[in-house]
Amino acid sequence: MTRRRLDTDVCGVTAAIAVIDGKWKTALLWLLESGPHRPGELRRQLPGLTEKVLTAALREMEADGLVHREVYDVLPPKTEYSLTGFGRELAEALAPLSDWGHRRLEKLDEAARPAS
């Protein structure tokens, strides 16, 4: 997966969206908020996420400074991912957007219900 470099002369929202762009990154942020996870745990909690896509997303998030990868020197090898301080800041910044999204879903659900 090739990543293009973001132009620094853009609005802040565009810069923020660039690091969470993709189907799985926000879900990974949400899961990692609860603490460190091994890659297998993340895959089990996100049905449809392939190992290849998980690895690519975690590498991009690590390169963007959102996650920390810890490799333990044990047999069998053990790797855990956790949020960095920068990743936690992003998760906190996304919380109001998540709240708005839930309110939107509720409105859509109400509109789809038949009138009584």
C-alpha positions in Angstrom: 0.0 0.0 0.0 1.5 3.3 -1.0 0.9 6.4 1.1 1.2 9.8 -0.4 2.7 12.6 1.6 0.2 15.1 2.9 0.6 18.7 1.9 1.2 20.8 5.0 -0.8 23.7 3.6 -4.2 22.1 4.3 -6.9 22.6 7.0 -6.4 20.7 10.2 -9.5 18.5 9.6 -8.0 17.2 6.4 -4.7 16.5 8.2 -6.6 14.6 10.9 -8.7 12.6 8.4 -5.6 11.6 6.5 -4.4 9.5 9.5 -7.7 7.8 10.1 -8.6 7.3 6.4 -9.7 3.7 5.6 -12.2 1.2 6.7 -10.5 -0.1 9.8 -8.4 2.6 11.5 -11.2 4.2 13.6 -12.3 0.7 14.8 -8.7 -0.1 15.7 -8.3 3.1 17.6 -11.5 2.3 19.5 -10.4 -1.2 20.4 -6.9 0.0 21.4 -8.4 2.6 23.8 -9.1 -0.2 26.2 -5.5 -1.2 26.4 -2.8 -3.2 24.6 -3.9 -5.9 22.2 -2.3 -8.7 20.2 -2.9 -8.7 16.5 -4.9 -12.0 16.8 -7.2 -10.4 19.3 -7.8 -7.4 17.0 -8.7 -9.7 14.1 -11.1 -11.7 16.2 -12.9 -8.6 17.3 -13.2 -7.2 13.7 -14.7 -9.9 11.5 -13.8 -9.3 7.8 -10.4 -7.7 8.6 -7.7 -9.8 7.0 -4.3 -10.2 8.4 -2.7 -8.4 5.5 -5.0 -5.3 5.9 -4.5 -5.4 9.7 -0.8 -5.4 9.3 -0.8 -2.6 6.8 -3.2 -0.4 8.9 -1.1 -1.0 12.1 2.1 -0.1 10.3 0.6 3.1 8.9 -0.8 4.0 12.4 2.6 3.3 13.9 4.3 5.5 11.2 1.8 8.2 12.0 2.7 8.0 15.7 -0.7 6.7 16.8 0.3 3.2 18.0 3.2 1.7 19.7 4.4 -1.8 18.7 6.0 -3.9 21.5 7.8 -7.1 20.5 8.5 -9.4 23.4 11.6 -11.7 23.3 9.7 -14.9 24.1 8.9 -18.1 22.3 6.5 -18.2 20.6 7.0 -14.5 19.6 4.6 -12.1 21.1 3.6 -8.7 19.8 1.3 -6.1 21.3 -0.1 -2.8 20.0 -1.1 0.1 22.2 -2.1 3.7 21.7 0.6 6.3 22.1 -0.2 9.6 23.8 -0.7 11.1 20.4 -3.1 8.3 19.5 -5.1 8.9 22.8 -5.4 12.6 21.9 -6.8 11.6 18.5 -9.3 9.2 20.1 -10.4 11.9 22.5 -10.8 14.3 19.7 -12.9 11.8 17.8 -15.3 11.2 20.8 -17.6 14.2 20.0 -17.7 13.1 16.3 -18.7 9.6 17.5 -21.5 11.1 19.7 -22.8 13.0 16.7 -22.7 9.8 14.6 -24.8 7.9 17.1 -27.3 10.7 17.3 -27.5 10.7 13.4 -28.1 6.9 13.5 -30.9 7.3 16.0 -32.5 10.0 13.8 -32.3 7.7 10.8 -33.7 4.8 12.8 -36.6 7.0 14.0 -37.3 8.2 10.5 -37.4 4.6 9.2 -39.9 3.4 11.8 -43.5 3.3 10.6 -45.8 6.0 12.2 -48.1 4.7 14.9 
